[in-house]
Amino acid sequence: MPQTLHIFKKDIRYLRADIAVILALMALFAYTDSHWSPANDPPHFVFNQTTELLRILLPISWLYLITRLVHAEPLVGNRQFWLTRPYQWTSLLSAKALFTITIISVPKAITDAIIVTVQDLPLSQYLPGFLCRELLIAVVMLLPLAALASVTAGITQVAIVVFVFVGGSIGISEVLMNNPSHVNLDWGDLEWIRSMIGGISMSGSAFIVVLLQYRYRRTAVSRATGIAALLLAMVSIPWMLGFAIQSRLSKVPIGDDVRITLDSTRQPRAGRTRSGSGGFLIPVAIAGIPDGAEIRDDRVEMAASGIVNRLRDASVIHEPDGYWIEIPVEGPVDHPAEGPVSVRASLFLTMFGNAHATTIPVGGSPSAVPEIGNCFMQSPRLGVSPRFYVTFCASAFRWPRRLISVHVDGATSDFRDRPYSPLPADVGISPVTSWATQVVVWGARPQSAPVTPPARAATITVEEPLAHFHREFIANIPGWSR
């Protein structure tokens, strides 16, 4: 312990200027992020832009500081001066860990606590998320940075590795995104599974690399371990496997009595979809789900014969008259199909339930919404059709694992993001996560009709995911209505 404290104090003196800069950046980030607003209106524009910049600068500054910290007693090579002191490797490693916790982890935790509190999100309600977030930053971000520093001989090598990694990742992503055969890149709300597998691989290998370097200084072995872990983290995992894992986490069982069939009481339609583009709407009946439950899709894999237009990503939507499979297409739908249409769809669905509703004012200040955090809705422009009601919600340390719907002026819209991760936090620089959704009230007003006032209140409904399941849908559609 005396040797650990001696090295720790020496590093504090050696890096005092770097420490001052990083603490100043964190203090500035605490101030700007506390005044950050998802609306990005003029009073908050400067704060928002500065916060976005600091979200990039903070990890870079952490990498620079950790690199200088580790390189103060180099581990690469066999002519290190510190070996003649001699330092015990356990004392040296403990001192570096103590420095990282004291100078980065603790100030970051204080910064997060300040930001969450100022943003009117009571920290006492988010303590599990707070502790999980700080642990994730240490394990998933800081530990790999220390591993990188331990296998490099200078800041130039670190910069080259980071540049190659970032550039290579962007290049590979662009190639895969432009390849039609790679349709499973976007995991949506199941992304946490792939991220967790990659995070465990990277953090575990980083831990091994750091121990190897400080205990044995086997740089070649450590570098090979790091590269192998990086390649393993980049291995493509089938989306079906991810959905199977997620299905195992269902809270309630789904039996064979849940069936999805073509609803013969409603007519399939061709026309405008919710996004405003052209497309097709197929009415479906979902039998066997509990009263009050809501169904949303995680993925729809669609095949249809007889439709002239090229299909885009389909989805399952819930309208007041029931459920529909919505199929946006490219181009107009003046001639939607040549004869009868045969449709086959693989539906990967989630059932939500246990709804809780909260009313918030339209055009008011942020209101507390249980299971989310706080939300507010902007007033629509008067005399404009359609009306746009934009809702912003903020939560601490992660976006809620919930289906969040907004109902106003006779129309409804969902927040699209609903990550299913069971962890109370995710990895990120800002402790507050914000999203927005827009409720569009269609219907042109005749010139002679009086102007109807906008709604004064909106209802936000929150439902938890209960089950994840897969069903096949097959239907033959003779024709389309308009």
N, C-alpha and C positions, 0 to 999 in steps of 0.2 A: 504493500500500500504506500509506504513512503516514496518508493521509486515511481509509482504511478502518479502520485501528486506532484513530484518533482518534474516529470515530463509534461504533465498537464500545465503547470505554471509556466514552464519554458515555452510551450506552444502558445499560450495566451500572450506572452510578451512578444514572441516572434511574429505573431499574426495580428497584433492589436489594430493595425490600420485596416486590414481586411475585415476584421470583426466589426469595426465601427461602421464601415460602409454597408455591410450586410444587415446590421441591426437598424441602420437608418432606412434601408429599403423596406424592411419589415414594418417599421413604424409608419412609413408613408403608405404602405399597402393596407395597414389597419385603418388608416384614416380614409383613404379613397374607397376601399371596398365597403366600409361602413356607410358611405354615402352613395353607393352604386344603386342604380335603379334599372329594372328591366325595360321600362318604358323608353329610356334613352332620350328623354325630352331635353330641351335646352338647359334647364338648371342642373341637370346631371350629366351632360355630355362630356365635360372635361373629366369628371370623376370616372366615368365609364371608360373613356379612352386611356386614362392613366392606369386604371386597374387592369385593363387588358394587356398593357405593356408590362406591368409588373408581374403578371402571371407567367410571362415568358422570362423576364429577367431573374426572378427569384430562383428557379431551378438552375439557371446558368451560374448564378453567383454561388449556389451551394456546391455545384460541381467544381468550380474554381477553388473555393475554400477547402473542400475535402482533398482535392488534388495537392494543394500546397501543404496541407496538414500531413498527408501520408508521405509525400516526397521530402519532408523535413528529415525523415530517417528512411532513405530509399530502400526498397526491397528488391529491386532488379539489379542483377550483377552480384559480384562477390568481393567488392572492395569498399563496403560500407564502413564509414568511420564509427558509426554508433555501435558496431560489434565489438570495438575495443574498449568501450566504456567500463564494463559490459552492461548492456540492458538485458533484462530477462524479457523474452518475447511476450509472456503473459502480461507483464507490467506495461510494455509498449502498446500492446493491443488495447488493454484496459484504458490507458491514458487517451488514446485516439477515440475510443468509444465515449468516454466521459466528456471529451471536448465536443464531439458531435451532438451529444444530448444537451449539453449546457448551452452551446452557442446557436444551435439550429432548432432542435426539437422543442426545448422549453420555450424560447421566444415565439416559435410558430404556434404552439399551443395557446400561449397568452394572446397572440394576435387573433387566432380563431375565436377565442372566447369573447374578445372585445367586439369583433365584427358581428357575431351572432346576437349578442346582447343589444347592440345599437340597432340592428335590423329588426328589433321587436320579436325575436325568436327566443323564448326563455331557455337559457342553457340548461336549467335543471330538468327540462323535459327531453333533452337530447344528450344526456350524459353517456349512455352506451355508444351513441354515434360519435360523440366527441372523443372518447377514449379509443374507439376503433379507428377513427380517422388518423389520429396521431400515431398509432401503432402501424397502420398501413403505410404512412409516409416514411416512417423509419425503416420498415422492412422492404417495401417495394420500390422506394425511390433512393433513400440515402445509402442503404447497404449495397445495391448494385453500383452506385457511384464510387463507393469506397473500394469495391472489387476492381473496377476499372482503373482507379488510381494505383492500386497495388501491383498491377501487371504492366505499368507503363513507366518510362524513365524520364518523362518531362511533360510539360504542359502542351508542347507541340504534338507529341504522340497522342495525347488525350483528345486534342482538337481534331486530329486526322480521323481517329476512330469514331468520334461523334459525327463528323461530317459524312463519313462513308456509311455509317449506320442509318442516319436520317435520310440521306440521299437515296440509299439503296431501298429503304422501306417505302419511300414515296414512289420510286420507279417501279417497284414490284406491284404496289397497289394500283398504279395507273395501268400497267399491263394487264393485270387480272380484271380490273373493272371494265376494260375494253374487250375482254374475251367473252363471247356469249356463252361459252361452256361453263364458266364459273358463275353460277347463279346463286350460290350459297354464301357469298361474301358477307352480306348484311344479315346479321343474326338478330337484329332488332332487340326486343326485350329479353332475349336469351343470351345476349352478348356477355353477361356476367360469367357464364360458364366457361367460355373460351378465355376470357380475361383472367379468371381465377386459375385455370390450368397453366396459362402462360406466366402468370405472376408467381405461382408456386415453383415452376421450373426455374425462372430467373433468380428468385430470391434464394432458393435452395442452393443453386450453383454459386451464387455470389457469396453465400456463407462459407461454402467449401473452399472457394478461391481465397478468401481472406484468411481462413485458418491455414491453408497450405502455404501461403506466402509468409505469414508471420511465424509459422512454426518451422518450415523447412526452406522457404525461399526457392521453391521449385517453379520458376517462372514459366518454363515451357509446358509443364503439366497443367499449371493454373490457366494459362491461355487456352490450351486445348479444351479444358473443362468448360471455360466460359463460352467458347465458340460452339461446342457441342450443345450446351444448354440453349444458346441463342437459336441454333438450327432446329432444335426440338420444339422450342416455343413457336416457331414459324410453320410447323407442320399443320396442314389443313385438317381440321376435324369435321367430320360430316355433320351437317345441321340436324339430321335425323337422330344422331346420337345425342346431341344436345337436348332435343325435344324429349327423347326417352328419359334422360336424366331429370329434366324438369317435371315430367309426368310422375316420376317416382316421389316427388315432393308434394303431390296434391294432398289437400286437407280432407277431401271427401272423395269416395270412390264414384266412378262413373260406370254404369252398367250398360248392357246391350240395349236397354230400353230407350236410351237416348238415340233418336233417329232424325235424320235430316232428309226431307223429301221435297219435291216440287209442290208448291202450294197452288192447287187447282182453283182456288177461289179468287185469285188475283191474276192479272194478265201480265206476262213479260213485256217490258217496255224498252224502246230504243229512243235515245234522246240525250238530255244533259245529265251528267253525273253531279255529285256534290261538289267536285272541284271546278265545275263549270265546263269541262271538256265533254266531247261526245262519248257515248258508250251504251252499254246494255245493262239492264236490271232484271235479274231473275228472282222471282218470289220463292222463298223457301219456308217450309214449316219445320220447326224444331220441337219435337215431342220428347217428353220424359225429363225435362229440366224442372227444378222446383219453382214455385211461384215467386216472382220478384227477382229471379236470377237473370243476369245479363250475359250474353255471349259475344265475345270479340275474337277476331282471328289473329293468330301469330304468323301464319303464312297460308296462302292459297295457291296451289299449283293447278293451273287450268289448261284444259285442252278442249277445243271446240271445232267442229267441222261444219262448214257452210257459211261462216262469217267472212265477209269480204275484207274487212279492215284487219290490220295487225293488232293483236291483243297486247295490252299493257298489264301491269300488276293488278290482279283482282283482289277484292276484299269483301268481307261480310259486314254489312251495315244494319243498324236497327233504326227503323223509321216508326212513326206512330201506328202505321197499319201492319207492322210486322218486320220480319227479317228479309233482307235481299242480298243476293250475290251481285256486287257491282263490278262490271268489267269495263274499265276505260279502254278506248281504242285510239289509234292514230288516224287522223283525218275525219271527214264528215261521215254521218251515218244516214245519208239520204237513201241509200240502198243497203240496208243493214245486212241482209242475208240472201243467199240464193237458195230458196226452198227451206225445208225444215232444217233445224240446227240440232246437232247432237253434242251435248255438253258432258264432260267428265271432269270432276274437280276433286283434288285431295285437300281436305280442310283440316288444318291444325288449329285447334280452338282452345280458348280458356273461358271457363265459367266463373263469373264474379257474383258475389252476394254480400249479405249483411250490410245493406246500404245505410248510410247516414247522410242527412241533408242539412245544409247550412245556407241561410239567406244573407246575401251581402248587398249593399246599395250600389246602384249604377252611378258612376262618377264620384264615388266617395273615397275616403282614405282607406288604406289596407285594413282588412278585418281578419281576426283570428278564425281559422277554419280547422277544426279538429282533424288529426291524422295527416294534415298537410303542413301547415305553418300559418302564413297569412296570404290573402288574395285581395285584389282590387280590380274593378272593371271600369274601363274608360267609357265615357258617354259617346254615343255615335253622333255624327254630323247631322244636323237637322235638315230636312228637305231633300235628302239624298237617298236614292233607291238603287241597289239594296242597302240595308243598314248593316253596319259592321260594329259588333260589340266585341272588343278585345279584352280578354281577361289575362291578368298576370298573377302567378302564384310563386311563392318562394318557400323553400324548405331548407333545413339545416343538414349538412353533411351528406345528403343524397336525396334524389327525387323519390317520393313515396312509392312503395310497392302497392299501388292502388290504381283502379280505374277511376279517373276523375272526369266527371261530366258537368257541363255548364248548360243550364236551361234559362233562356230569357226570351221574351217577346214571341213565344210560341215556337222557338227553334232550339236545337240542342247541338252541342259540339263536344267532342272528347279531347282531352290532352292526349296526344298520340304516345308520348313516352310513358311507359309503366314498367320499369325494370323489375324482374322477379327475384333479384338477389336477396338471399336471406340475411345478409350482413346489414348492420345498422348504419354503415357508412361505405362510401367508395373512395377511390384515390383521386385527389384533386388538390389544387392550390387554394381555391376559394372555398370557404366553409359553407357558403350559401349557394344553393342551386335554384335557378329560376327558369320557368318555361311560360309560354303564352299559347293561348288558343283563341280562335276567332269564330264567333257565331255570326253567320250570315243569314239575314232575314230577307228572302227574295220576294218578288212581287212588285211590279211597277204600279205606282199610284196614278190613277187617271188625273188629268190636269184639273178637272172640275171638282175632284174629291177634296175634302178638307184634310189638312195635315194632321196625322195621328201622332200624339206625343210619344217619345220613346219610353221604354219600360223604366220604372224607378228602382226595381230590385231584380236580382238574379238568384237562382238557386244552384248551389254547387253540391253535387252528390258524389260521395266517396264509397267505393266498394272494394272489398279485398278479393284476391284470386283464391278460388276454392278448388278448382280442378283443371287439369290440362289433358286434352284427349284429341283423338284423330278419328275422322269419319270420311268415308268416300261418298260422293254425290254424283249420281248419273241421271240425266234427264234428256228427253227428246222434246224440242220446242217447235211446234208447227208454224208459229208466226209471232210478230211483235206488234204491240200497240204504240201509239205516240203520246 
